[in-house]
Amino acid sequence: MKYYSTNHNSPNADFKEATIKGQAPDKGLYFPQSIPALPADLIKNINQHSKEEIAYQVIAPYVGDTIPENELRRIVSETVNFDIPLVNINDGIYSLELYHGPTLAFKDTGARFMSRCLGYFVKGQDRKVTVLVATSGDTGGAVANGFYDVDGVDVVILYPSGKVSSVQEKQLTTLGKNIHALEVNGTFDDCQQMVKQVFTDEEINKQIFLTSANSINVARWLPQQFYYFFAYQQWLNSPLGHGGNPPVISVPSGNFGNICAGILAHVSGLPVQHFIAACNANDVVPAFMKTQQYEPKKAIATISNAMDVGNPSNFVRILEIFDNQFVNLQKVLSSDSITDDETRDTIKSVYQKNSYLLDPHGAVGYLALQRYLKEHPGQNGIVLETAHPVKFYDVVEPVINQSVPVPASVQQQMSAQKKSIKIEADSNLLKDFLYSMQ
Ligand SMILES: *Cc1c(COP(=O)(O)O)cnc(C)c1O
């Protein structure tokens, strides 16, 4: 499989090159030259396949011959090595809990896969690789955890000071070793801008082997398809999926990597009724679906902060899947914007009525799904629960008027000491830091 750049001004790359480079030299995103059709048997007899086997079959065409089969099977097994249960909330809605990985967020899947692929690719190289990543919250922790102590890899994480939750901050500032946290005086968009500028700076790229671990990296983006298949497998075994009716899937969306992976899986053959991109007040895509005008905005801070993105990078990939044909996109995707007040009300009412505790991101997804189902009687759906509610206890606890039990792994981390380096939102300062590490 080869990947081309969405800006059409870079040489094509294979999976290894696309993983190492992150972004194409012309600043486009790598996109597969063709979307593979999955073996019919995989879908038809999905119940007879293990998680590991499904994940391997889904990813193998994208990896091609850049990783041998036995290594890829090992990487995939380690990637999906935690529970991803489909849990019933009420009559029409299930929750796919993507938060049982080591940092309690769905990003663990992509980060675990990518770190292992990159670890494989840099083995035996004489140059260190520096993974540079901007985070609005959850990416940092998942990437830090995935790469922690991986030989030959340094990780530099930029996060907006005061705009991530305390659990998130601990997850990215307490590991140490090869993990470096830069606390930026600015927003997530500032962090992303700094990272983008460094990646396009020829001088520094000559001297330092830099790569990105943001969701634009194909090795993070593509494995996110896995759990859509695990969802479908469990859906078929549930009362709602028994008739074979595919689910509507609602995905809390920020940078749109997760939902783009789901749509890719669907185009490869996974039955899905419809996708909903559930957004908070950052409504660039909901507005686009109404007006067909794509107008990036400054990010607005909300209580679902991992989705505070004003210019979602992966949306161009969604357009690419549909050859930029809006009519086709519209058949598969709807989008909705949910306010913070509605998010809080949703957490509260679902907790009271269904004894199910949503985190703020899952709540955005839930309400968008519920609204859609109301307008489409006879359909049922799945909301992707992208983070454990405890990661956002400062939002959730006052709403339900109860404390959220903290898992043991988090308790340990909360008492560890934060180590961050403060920095102004200036890409020159970031460059200085990267040079100083060499
Ligand atoms: C990152 C994140 C999202 C947004 O995912 P995208 O792939 O960027 O759209 C949603 N919820 C949580 C909890 C996240 O960490």
The ligand as an ORCA input file, in Angstrom:
! r2SCAN-3c Opt
* xyz 0 1
  C      -9.119     13.188     21.598
  C     -10.448     12.999     22.200
  C     -11.617     13.169     21.458
  C     -11.589     13.645     20.030
  O     -11.074     12.657     19.170
  P     -10.656     13.062     17.684
  O     -10.128     11.808     17.070
  O      -9.601     14.122     17.804
  O     -11.877     13.571     16.998
  C     -12.822     12.905     22.067
  N     -12.894     12.523     23.361
  C     -11.797     12.362     24.112
  C     -11.949     11.965     25.525
  C     -10.538     12.578     23.562
  O      -9.460     12.428     24.305
*
